[in-house]
Amino acid sequence: MAIIINEDDCTACGACAETCPVGCITIEDVAVVDDDECVECGACVDECPNGAISLP
């Protein structure tokens, strides 16, 4: 399973990338998660100020 980014709600603020303990999130037009590196810890879900990230 992969982290879900709601592209309509993501403002590319970078909060998720800064808090990710494995560094698997990059910021382009929106947050992009490297699913092969993600450990699904949920830190980004809790950190996102816009609620744009969720776990499946």
C-alpha positions in Angstrom: 0.0 0.0 0.0 1.1 3.5 -0.6 0.6 6.9 1.0 -2.2 8.8 -0.8 -1.6 12.5 -1.7 -4.7 14.5 -2.5 -3.3 16.7 -5.2 -6.2 19.2 -4.9 -5.4 19.8 -1.2 -1.6 19.7 -1.4 0.1 23.2 -1.5 3.6 21.8 -1.8 4.5 23.5 1.5 7.2 20.8 2.3 6.1 20.1 5.9 5.7 16.4 5.0 9.2 16.2 3.4 10.8 17.9 6.4 9.2 15.4 8.9 9.7 12.2 6.9 12.2 10.0 8.9 13.3 8.1 5.8 13.4 11.1 3.4 11.2 9.5 0.8 9.1 12.6 0.0 10.1 15.2 -2.6 8.3 18.4 -3.5 7.5 19.1 -7.1 4.1 20.7 -8.0 2.8 18.6 -5.1 4.4 16.2 -2.7 5.6 13.0 -4.3 6.3 9.8 -2.3 8.8 7.2 -3.3 6.7 4.1 -2.5 9.7 1.8 -2.5 11.3 3.8 0.3 8.2 4.7 2.3 7.7 2.7 5.6 4.1 4.0 6.1 4.9 5.5 9.5 2.3 8.2 9.2 4.5 11.1 10.3 3.6 13.0 7.1 -0.1 12.4 7.6 0.1 14.0 11.1 2.3 16.9 9.9 0.3 18.0 6.8 -1.5 21.2 7.7 -4.0 20.8 4.8 -5.0 17.1 5.5 -3.8 16.3 2.0 -2.1 13.0 3.0 -3.7 9.8 4.1 -2.9 6.2 4.6 -4.9 3.6 2.6 
